[in-house]
Amino acid sequence: MTTLLALYNRHGCVGRCDAKCFNAKTDICTCVCGGMNHSVGLAMAYKNTQDHCQELIDGAKKFHTLSRITFPLGIDQQQLF
């Protein structure tokens, strides 16, 4: 299953946005995307996530006076097991 967003803390994964969300048939979103990717399909959810990450980077540069932030906006595949 494709995961677009995953939220981790020191205990591990505490939430994610995956196919259960972007391929959902219901109106209620309970994942970490806050509804941004709900029922929009993989292609649009990928674009939404990519755009959102860029907004976060731009905001960090603006408010934290960071001169350089690098963040890969490509697909990152990691083996979980």
N, C-alpha and C positions, 0 to 999 in steps of 0.2 A: 504494500500500500504506500502510495506517495505521501510524504509528510512535507509540507511547505514551511511551517513554523513550528519550532519546538522551544519550550521555555524550561530552563533548567535552574535548579538551585544546588546547594551543596549535597542534597540528598538524591539528586537525579532529576529525571524529567517530571515536571509538575503539570504540564499541559502541552497540547499540540493542535495544529490545524492540519487535517489530512482529508482523504477522500470521503470520510463520513460527513465532513462539512461541505466541501466544494461540489460534491455530487448528491447532496441531501435532497430529499423529497418533501421535507417538512419546513415550516417557517421559523422554527426556533433554533437559534445558534447558541451553543454553550461552550464553544472552544475559545482558544486564545486570540483568534482573529477579531473578535468582537463583532462578527457579522460581515466583515469586509469581503470574505470569500464564500459566504454561504450560498449554496445552490448555483454558483456561476460557472462551474466546469473547470477543468484543470488549466486550460490555456489562460482564461481570464484570471483565475486565482493566482497563477504564477506571475502574471503581469502586475496584478494588484500588490502582491507581496514584494516584488522587485521595486515598484514605485514607492511603496511604504518604507522600505529599507533605505532608499535614497533620500527620502524626506527626513528620516531619523539622522542620517549622516549629515545632511545639510544643516539641520537644527543643531546638532552637536558642534559643528564648525562655527555656527553663528553665535551661540550662547556660551560656548566654552573656549572661545578664541583658539581653537585648535588649528594649527597650520596645515596638518595633513592627517587624513584618515583614509585608510584603505579597507575595503570590504568587498569580497568577491560576490558579485551579483549573479554568478552562474549557478548551475545545479551542483550541489554537494551531495554525493552519495557516500554513505558510511555503512559498513556492515555492522549490524547490531548484535548478531549472535554468531 
